[in-house]
């Protein structure tokens, strides 16, 4: 009886050690074995490992339910993806709605600003502001979207260029208006509240958008001159 008890204890101990070893996987090598609703019991029932992790910056995105290290070829999350398409994936009607919503965020109140969110009652605080970096990206994307067509771009982008010329002359209590991240609409005053400063990518993205607009204008006036 004693020998049998010792054997059972040893077996339980060995199973525990083996399971623990199989779940000894570094965070970067963990392949997600669960879904959005997966809990510990359903994870273990699939033969996978369940190890909750603290939601700190270094472990952000690490799956709690993952394949053990003895699974040499875990299923890839890309296996079910469709890599070819015959259309855009949405209807023309849906595209038209997106296009109009995009357009409505440009040249807000006719002042040339690009608003982050037109609803001034946005949960978590109003986003009725112009961000330099977001605006630069948005204006460039607007020209790309309209294939650099002068007539389609002129109203929004010309307004944006005038907005930039205005805000660059604004006094700034934070010492340098060129790297201010955020401006009020429609006044164009630098935001005086707490925000990350400086944001040195903003001027670069803005310059990229204006440079693209300059190229469009150059082609436009060159074409006009050639027609005279």
Secondary structure as GFF3:
##gff-version 3
##sequence-region A 1 228
A	DSSP	alpha_helix	2	22	.	.	.	ID=ss1
A	DSSP	three_ten_helix	27	29	.	.	.	ID=ss2
A	DSSP	alpha_helix	40	45	.	.	.	ID=ss3
A	DSSP	beta_strand	49	50	.	.	.	ID=ss4
A	DSSP	three_ten_helix	57	59	.	.	.	ID=ss5
A	DSSP	beta_strand	65	66	.	.	.	ID=ss6
A	DSSP	alpha_helix	92	104	.	.	.	ID=ss7
A	DSSP	beta_strand	129	131	.	.	.	ID=ss8
A	DSSP	alpha_helix	132	145	.	.	.	ID=ss9
A	DSSP	alpha_helix	150	167	.	.	.	ID=ss10
A	DSSP	three_ten_helix	177	179	.	.	.	ID=ss11
A	DSSP	beta_strand	182	184	.	.	.	ID=ss12
A	DSSP	alpha_helix	200	227	.	.	.	ID=ss13
###
